[in-house]
Amino acid sequence: MLNDKQLDVLIEGIRKASEIILTFYKNSSLSIETKEDHSPVTEADTASHDYLAALLEREFPGIPLISEEASKPGYDIRKNWEYCWILDPLDGTKEFIAQNDEFAINLALVHKDRPVFGIIAIPAKELIYYGAKGKGSWKLFPDGTFQRLPIFKSDYKKTKNLIALISRSHSGDKEKEFVKILEAKGWKVEIQPTGSSYKHVILAEGAAHLYAKPGKCWEWDTAPGQIILEEAGGSVVRMDDGTPLVYNKENLLNPDLIMWAPGVIIPL
């Protein structure tokens, strides 16, 4: 587990990566390319990856890295790893390009197949969230003060009101179908489109109730949000059997999943 000095290194590192990303933000000459999967990648993604990959290699030698923006070792190699980092150096590239402030940096430390530490930065809002196994989850403000998560407590069982987050740029009919299932069970559902892993920390704060993601979603999209949510009292589980997501799998795609805010779970 990470000690206080290592935590400080990671907080300062993700803060610096946020500053690097913001140097490209709202830049009319931003270079944008399209990857093989047709998703966009910018020079901000690359610059953040390069900085954080070098930081992790220097400060945590011997712990390998899985990053969205780098080649991935084969599973024959990865399956032998006890620890690894999982990184998305700019989560929500479409939000970054759209300039709506809802993009993030995701970094998690995985032990065997479960995240034990996660940190998410929201650069445009100057916020950092992190959680460590057995240590709770925390929100770090620009002035250096901390607040333990969750912040808000819901009376959803009495009101029957739910706030359901959906992806601002990647939602579809399956998310709408899930909302209809909740409504058929008597819940009044307010849909709140939100970008990137910003959704995960909104849930960890207790400011919304759930986020359902049936469809394409990668391990680097969810790993830090999972431990932050779990340590705040929430959960990230498979839709099919309700078990927690696992990581560093042979296929790095996640199964259909649902994230529950602290203290919230609804039988489906």
Summary of the structure (lengths in Angstrom):
residues: 268
radius of gyration: 17.7
end to end distance: 35.3
largest distance: 53.1
contacts: 895
relative contact order: 0.14
helix: 32%
strand: 29%
